[in-house]
Amino acid sequence: MPRLMGVDIPNDKQIQYSLTYLYGIGLHSAREVCEKLGIDPARTASEIQEDELGRIAALLERDYTVEGPLRRQLAQNVGRLREIKAYRGLRHRNGLPVRGQRTKTNARTRKGPRKTVAGKKGVKDLR
């Protein structure tokens, strides 16, 4: 398995798909990298030579924000919103949807599994 920027990329897949295993690189960016370096995107990752891996790593380091620095940048952005107590920062802190989605229903991804609360007892139960 070739190792690129601290991530093992799969051997058996085409290089254009293998590069998407890097955080911050999607299919479009992966194809763009292959085009800039003159690498055939249909070649498998196991066919890529060491010098080509080095060129890919250098290009990603120079022109793209990926992996650790990108994660750090996103965390700092959210941290800044929390620090200045912006509405979006408060939504991040409470684990609720940030971009205006409804929460009465359909917010399960952000809110997590339902926390069931016991219902009220009716008049018949008191007797």
N, CA, C and O of each residue as an XYZ file, in Angstrom:
508
protein
N       0.834     -1.198      0.000
C       0.000      0.000      0.000
C       0.869      1.249      0.000
O       1.673      1.442      0.912
N       0.718      2.096     -1.007
C       1.476      3.349     -0.993
C       0.988      4.246      0.145
O      -0.202      4.293      0.457
N       1.925      4.947      0.746
C       1.586      5.853      1.841
C       1.796      7.276      1.351
O       2.866      7.626      0.853
N       0.763      8.085      1.501
C       0.814      9.458      0.997
C       0.305     10.389      2.081
O      -0.854     10.291      2.485
N       1.138     11.277      2.553
C       0.793     12.266      3.582
C       0.224     11.604      4.834
O      -0.714     12.118      5.443
N       0.791     10.475      5.211
C       0.380      9.787      6.428
C      -0.841      8.907      6.286
O      -1.359      8.414      7.288
N      -1.318      8.695      5.072
C      -2.514      7.885      4.832
C      -2.166      6.762      3.866
O      -1.541      6.994      2.832
N      -2.576      5.536      4.211
C      -2.406      4.409      3.295
C      -3.494      4.493      2.235
O      -4.684      4.518      2.551
N      -3.077      4.535      0.981
C      -4.075      4.552     -0.087
C      -4.150      3.155     -0.686
O      -3.124      2.486     -0.814
N      -5.356      2.698     -1.060
C      -5.523      1.319     -1.524
C      -4.773      1.022     -2.822
O      -4.763      1.832     -3.748
N      -4.150     -0.147     -2.871
C      -3.360     -0.605     -4.018
C      -4.193     -0.917     -5.240
O      -3.829     -0.565     -6.362
N      -5.324     -1.587     -5.014
C      -6.071     -2.198     -6.110
C      -6.972     -1.229     -6.868
O      -7.555     -1.603     -7.885
N      -7.097      0.012     -6.392
C      -7.988      0.973     -7.060
C      -7.198      1.901     -7.967
O      -5.987      2.061     -7.820
N      -7.909      2.508     -8.907
C      -7.276      3.492     -9.779
C      -6.791      4.667     -8.930
O      -7.384      4.989     -7.901
N      -5.703      5.302     -9.378
C      -5.100      6.380     -8.595
C      -6.076      7.530     -8.374
O      -6.021      8.188     -7.335
N      -6.974      7.788     -9.335
C      -7.932      8.878     -9.172
C      -8.887      8.612     -8.004
O      -9.333      9.546     -7.339
N      -9.197      7.339     -7.758
C     -10.074      6.994     -6.631
C      -9.274      6.813     -5.347
O      -9.779      7.086     -4.258
N      -8.036      6.356     -5.467
C      -7.201      6.165     -4.289
C      -6.882      7.501     -3.616
O      -6.813      7.584     -2.390
N      -6.691      8.535     -4.420
C      -6.360      9.846     -3.852
C      -7.507     10.420     -3.023
O      -7.283     11.265     -2.156
N      -8.737      9.965     -3.285
C      -9.877     10.493     -2.528
C      -9.876     10.004     -1.082
O     -10.683     10.472     -0.279
N      -8.987      9.073     -0.735
C      -8.863      8.622      0.647
C      -8.180      9.676      1.511
O      -8.187      9.570      2.738
N      -7.593     10.685      0.887
C      -6.996     11.792      1.626
C      -8.103     12.776      1.999
O      -8.937     13.120      1.162
N      -8.112     13.226      3.241
C      -9.110     14.182      3.703
C      -8.906     15.501      2.966
O      -7.818     16.074      3.004
N      -9.944     15.978      2.299
C      -9.875     17.237      1.578
C      -9.668     17.072      0.084
O      -9.647     18.065     -0.643
N      -9.514     15.833     -0.396
C      -9.359     15.574     -1.826
C     -10.562     14.771     -2.303
O     -10.785     13.644     -1.861
N     -11.328     15.362     -3.203
C     -12.455     14.667     -3.803
C     -12.057     14.172     -5.186
O     -10.895     14.278     -5.580
N     -13.001     13.644     -5.904
C     -12.719     13.075     -7.217
C     -12.238     14.150     -8.194
O     -11.313     13.911     -8.970
N     -12.854     15.317     -8.161
C     -12.461     16.400     -9.064
C     -11.012     16.813     -8.805
O     -10.224     16.946     -9.742
N     -10.663     17.014     -7.541
C      -9.301     17.415     -7.190
C      -8.302     16.318     -7.539
O      -7.195     16.611     -7.991
N      -8.682     15.052     -7.333
C      -7.790     13.932     -7.643
C      -7.496     13.893     -9.140
O      -6.351     13.683     -9.542
N      -8.514     14.093     -9.961
C      -8.300     14.103    -11.415
C      -7.454     15.300    -11.822
O      -6.625     15.202    -12.726
N      -7.664     16.429    -11.155
C      -6.887     17.636    -11.422
C      -5.406     17.400    -11.128
O      -4.544     17.826    -11.897
N      -5.108     16.722    -10.017
C      -3.727     16.403     -9.635
C      -3.089     15.506    -10.687
O      -1.955     15.742    -11.104
N      -3.815     14.480    -11.115
C      -3.299     13.563    -12.140
C      -3.011     14.310    -13.433
O      -1.995     14.064    -14.085
N      -3.902     15.220    -13.803
C      -3.723     15.970    -15.049
C      -2.511     16.887    -14.969
O      -1.736     16.977    -15.921
N      -2.342     17.574    -13.828
C      -1.214     18.491    -13.662
C       0.124     17.761    -13.741
O       1.096     18.299    -14.272
N       0.173     16.534    -13.213
C       1.429     15.787    -13.173
C       1.609     14.860    -14.375
O       2.654     14.223    -14.509
N       0.618     14.777    -15.239
C       0.723     13.920    -16.415
C       0.662     12.439    -16.088
O       1.276     11.618    -16.769
N      -0.085     12.098    -15.035
C      -0.252     10.694    -14.632
C      -1.599     10.213    -15.157
O      -2.600     10.923    -15.061
N      -1.617      8.999    -15.715
C      -2.868      8.428    -16.211
C      -3.759      8.087    -15.016
O      -3.378      7.252    -14.195
N      -4.938      8.711    -14.897
C      -5.793      8.472    -13.734
C      -6.327      7.043    -13.649
O      -6.782      6.614    -12.589
N      -6.275      6.302    -14.762
C      -6.809      4.939    -14.765
C      -5.790      3.920    -14.252
O      -6.151      2.768    -14.014
N      -4.531      4.316    -14.078
C      -3.530      3.393    -13.534
C      -3.847      3.082    -12.078
O      -4.342      3.936    -11.342
N      -3.556      1.846    -11.671
C      -3.797      1.496    -10.271
C      -2.703      2.093     -9.403
O      -1.618      2.416     -9.887
N      -2.993      2.236     -8.136
C      -2.050      2.855     -7.209
C      -0.788      2.009     -7.062
O       0.284      2.547     -6.787
N      -0.902      0.687     -7.242
C       0.274     -0.172     -7.114
C       1.259      0.043     -8.265
O       2.441     -0.268     -8.122
N       0.795      0.569     -9.400
C       1.655      0.820    -10.558
C       2.390      2.151    -10.472
O       3.255      2.430    -11.302
N       2.063      2.969     -9.487
C       2.684      4.284     -9.340
C       4.082      4.115     -8.729
O       4.250      3.435     -7.717
N       5.076      4.744     -9.358
C       6.471      4.663     -8.893
C       6.687      5.596     -7.699
O       5.872      6.475     -7.419
N       7.821      5.377     -6.996
C       8.164      6.195     -5.822
C       8.335      7.671     -6.196
O       7.870      8.553     -5.474
N       9.004      7.939     -7.327
C       9.221      9.336     -7.707
C       7.897     10.039     -8.030
O       7.743     11.229     -7.756
N       6.936      9.297     -8.618
C       5.622      9.875     -8.897
C       4.866     10.152     -7.600
O       4.170     11.161     -7.484
N       5.008      9.247     -6.621
C       4.382      9.487     -5.309
C       4.948     10.744     -4.679
O       4.216     11.541     -4.093
N       6.255     10.918     -4.801
C       6.902     12.119     -4.268
C       6.397     13.378     -4.941
O       6.171     14.393     -4.282
N       6.219     13.314     -6.267
C       5.701     14.472     -7.001
C       4.265     14.788     -6.590
O       3.892     15.953     -6.454
N       3.458     13.731     -6.393
C       2.063     13.930     -5.953
C       2.053     14.593     -4.579
O       1.321     15.557     -4.353
N       2.880     14.066     -3.651
C       2.932     14.619     -2.298
C       3.372     16.078     -2.315
O       2.812     16.904     -1.594
N       4.378     16.402     -3.139
C       4.869     17.776     -3.221
C       3.790     18.714     -3.752
O       3.617     19.823     -3.244
N       3.060     18.262     -4.782
C       1.996     19.086     -5.360
C       0.874     19.320     -4.341
O       0.380     20.438     -4.197
N       0.478     18.252     -3.638
C      -0.588     18.392     -2.643
C      -0.154     19.323     -1.518
O      -0.942     20.137     -1.038
N       1.093     19.201     -1.106
C       1.619     20.051     -0.033
C       1.625     21.515     -0.454
O       1.327     22.402      0.346
N       1.968     21.760     -1.718
C       2.132     23.119     -2.208
C       0.801     23.795     -2.555
O       0.575     24.947     -2.185
N      -0.086     23.075     -3.269
C      -1.270     23.717     -3.843
C      -2.584     23.443     -3.115
O      -3.564     24.148     -3.351
N      -2.632     22.448     -2.242
C      -3.891     22.065     -1.604
C      -3.735     22.039     -0.091
O      -2.654     21.758      0.426
N      -4.818     22.331      0.609
C      -4.860     22.167      2.058
C      -5.546     20.835      2.316
O      -6.739     20.689      2.050
N      -4.799     19.862      2.833
C      -5.348     18.526      3.052
C      -4.942     17.997      4.420
O      -4.038     18.526      5.066
N      -5.637     16.932      4.851
C      -5.349     16.196      6.075
C      -5.259     17.103      7.301
O      -6.181     17.882      7.546
N      -4.191     17.028      8.067
C      -4.049     17.722      9.347
C      -4.303     19.217      9.294
O      -5.117     19.728     10.063
N      -3.614     19.943      8.390
C      -3.854     21.393      8.338
C      -5.306     21.761      8.040
O      -5.814     22.742      8.582
N      -5.984     20.986      7.181
C      -7.381     21.270      6.855
C      -8.273     21.009      8.062
O      -9.154     21.814      8.367
N      -8.053     19.888      8.753
C      -8.839     19.594      9.959
C      -8.624     20.682     11.011
O      -9.573     21.120     11.661
N      -7.372     21.115     11.174
C      -7.046     22.155     12.144
C      -7.734     23.465     11.771
O      -8.264     24.160     12.638
N      -7.726     23.802     10.474
C      -8.360     25.033     10.012
C      -9.864     25.011     10.290
O     -10.419     26.006     10.756
N     -10.528     23.888     10.009
C     -11.967     23.787     10.259
C     -12.276     23.876     11.749
O     -13.245     24.522     12.149
N     -11.447     23.224     12.574
C     -11.648     23.280     14.027
C     -11.469     24.709     14.548
O     -12.201     25.143     15.438
N     -10.499     25.434     13.997
C     -10.293     26.825     14.405
C     -11.468     27.698     13.990
O     -11.864     28.592     14.738
N     -12.032     27.454     12.805
C     -13.186     28.232     12.352
C     -14.374     28.035     13.285
O     -15.036     28.998     13.672
N     -14.643     26.773     13.645
C     -15.760     26.484     14.553
C     -15.450     27.051     15.938
O     -16.330     27.606     16.596
N     -14.198     26.911     16.379
C     -13.798     27.450     17.683
C     -13.978     28.956     17.763
O     -14.400     29.482     18.792
N     -13.656     29.654     16.669
C     -13.833     31.110     16.625
C     -15.307     31.470     16.765
O     -15.657     32.406     17.484
N     -16.177     30.719     16.070
C     -17.615     30.996     16.164
C     -18.119     30.760     17.582
O     -18.961     31.509     18.077
N     -17.604     29.716     18.241
C     -18.010     29.446     19.627
C     -17.518     30.556     20.551
O     -18.238     31.018     21.436
N     -16.272     30.969     20.322
C     -15.645     31.963     21.195
C     -16.372     33.304     21.174
O     -16.556     33.931     22.217
N     -16.787     33.742     19.981
C     -17.470     35.035     19.888
C     -18.966     34.894     20.167
O     -19.726     35.857     20.063
N     -19.372     33.677     20.523
C     -20.763     33.388     20.875
C     -21.734     33.759     19.757
O     -22.818     34.288     20.003
N     -21.320     33.469     18.524
C     -22.202     33.673     17.380
C     -23.302     32.612     17.424
O     -23.146     31.575     18.069
N     -24.396     32.871     16.744
C     -25.507     31.915     16.710
C     -25.033     30.560     16.210
O     -25.372     29.527     16.787
N     -24.241     30.563     15.126
C     -23.740     29.306     14.570
C     -22.846     28.587     15.573
O     -22.857     27.358     15.646
N     -22.074     29.347     16.346
C     -21.221     28.737     17.359
C     -22.038     28.068     18.454
O     -21.675     26.996     18.938
N     -23.135     28.696     18.844
C     -24.009     28.115     19.865
C     -24.661     26.840     19.349
O     -24.818     25.874     20.096
N     -25.040     26.834     18.071
C     -25.635     25.628     17.478
C     -24.610     24.495     17.438
O     -24.947     23.341     17.705
N     -23.356     24.822     17.104
C     -22.297     23.807     17.127
C     -22.131     23.259     18.543
O     -22.038     22.048     18.743
N     -22.097     24.154     19.513
C     -21.889     23.746     20.906
C     -23.008     22.823     21.394
O     -22.748     21.866     22.123
N     -24.249     23.108     20.995
C     -25.391     22.315     21.449
C     -25.637     21.074     20.599
O     -26.512     20.268     20.913
N     -24.869     20.920     19.525
C     -25.021     19.743     18.673
C     -26.300     19.749     17.860
O     -26.878     18.697     17.584
N     -26.740     20.937     17.478
C     -27.955     21.078     16.681
C     -27.591     21.500     15.266
O     -26.465     21.939     15.035
N     -28.521     21.380     14.300
C     -28.213     21.811     12.929
C     -27.834     23.287     12.891
O     -28.442     24.109     13.575
N     -26.835     23.613     12.093
C     -26.268     24.951     12.077
C     -26.878     25.821     10.995
O     -26.942     27.040     11.153
N     -27.327     25.227      9.901
C     -27.685     26.010      8.719
C     -29.181     26.180      8.522
O     -29.652     26.176      7.385
N     -29.933     26.329      9.592
C     -31.331     26.714      9.478
C     -32.318     25.594      9.248
O     -33.488     25.859      8.973
N     -31.880     24.330      9.354
C     -32.826     23.241      9.149
C     -33.810     23.154     10.309
O     -33.543     23.660     11.399
N     -34.945     22.513     10.069
C     -35.939     22.356     11.121
C     -35.456     21.329     12.134
O     -34.683     20.432     11.798
N     -35.918     21.463     13.384
C     -35.505     20.515     14.421
C     -36.676     19.821     15.090
O     -36.483     18.906     15.890
N     -37.894     20.249     14.767
C     -39.044     19.567     15.371
C     -39.066     18.118     14.909
O     -39.352     17.211     15.691
N     -38.765     17.910     13.644
C     -38.589     16.557     13.106
C     -37.331     16.578     12.248
O     -36.835     17.649     11.898
N     -36.820     15.418     11.912
C     -35.750     15.268     10.926
C     -34.406     15.889     11.297
O     -33.694     16.344     10.402
N     -34.034     15.928     12.551
C     -32.700     16.420     12.906
C     -31.905     15.316     13.583
O     -30.993     15.595     14.361
N     -32.238     14.084     13.298
C     -31.631     12.942     14.001
C     -30.137     12.793     13.794
O     -29.444     12.295     14.681
N     -29.623     13.210     12.650
C     -28.183     13.069     12.417
C     -27.410     13.907     13.419
O     -26.425     13.440     13.990
N     -27.847     15.143     13.640
C     -27.146     16.023     14.575
C     -27.520     15.733     16.024
O     -26.661     15.778     16.905
N     -28.794     15.435     16.281
C     -29.246     15.271     17.659
C     -28.942     13.894     18.220
O     -28.901     13.719     19.438
N     -28.728     12.906     17.346
C     -28.460     11.548     17.810
C     -29.750     10.782     18.040
O     -30.834     11.265     17.714
N     -29.629      9.560     18.616
C     -30.828      8.748     18.839
C     -31.817      9.441     19.775
O     -31.433     10.260     20.609
N     -33.080      9.101     19.622
C     -34.129      9.729     20.434
C     -33.928      9.440     21.915
O     -33.541      8.338     22.303
N     -34.200     10.457     22.737
C     -34.174     10.294     24.195
C     -35.628     10.326     24.644
O     -36.214     11.397     24.797
N     -36.202      9.162     24.852
C     -37.615      9.071     25.166
C     -37.881      9.587     26.576
O     -37.166      9.254     27.521
N     -38.937     10.416     26.701
C     -39.352     10.950     27.993
C     -40.688     10.308     28.333
O     -41.560     10.187     27.473
N     -40.849      9.896     29.590
C     -42.095      9.251     29.998
C     -43.254     10.227     29.841
O     -43.126     11.413     30.145
N     -44.400      9.711     29.359
C     -45.571     10.555     29.125
C     -46.288     10.883     30.419
O     -45.996     10.307     31.468
N     -47.240     11.824     30.338
C     -48.037     12.195     31.510
C     -49.010     11.082     31.836
O     -49.440     10.328     30.963
N     -49.349     10.996     33.116
C     -50.364     10.019     33.517
C     -51.737     10.644     33.331
O     -51.950     11.816     33.642
N     -52.656      9.853     32.825
C     -54.011     10.364     32.579
C     -54.834     10.377     33.856
O     -54.378      9.916     34.902
N     -56.071     10.916     33.767
C     -56.983     10.989     34.914
C     -57.361      9.593     35.374
O     -57.489      9.366     36.577
N     -57.542      8.660     34.471
C     -57.954      7.279     34.830
C     -56.894      6.587     35.657
O     -57.226      5.732     36.478
N     -55.628      6.926     35.470
C     -54.539      6.247     36.194
C     -54.490      6.643     37.662
O     -53.927      5.906     38.471
N     -55.067      7.795     38.035
C     -54.996      8.259     39.410
C     -55.935      7.485     40.329
O     -55.699      7.443     41.536
N     -56.979      6.880     39.804
C     -57.956      6.205     40.667
C     -57.487      4.853     41.099
O     -58.194      4.158     41.828
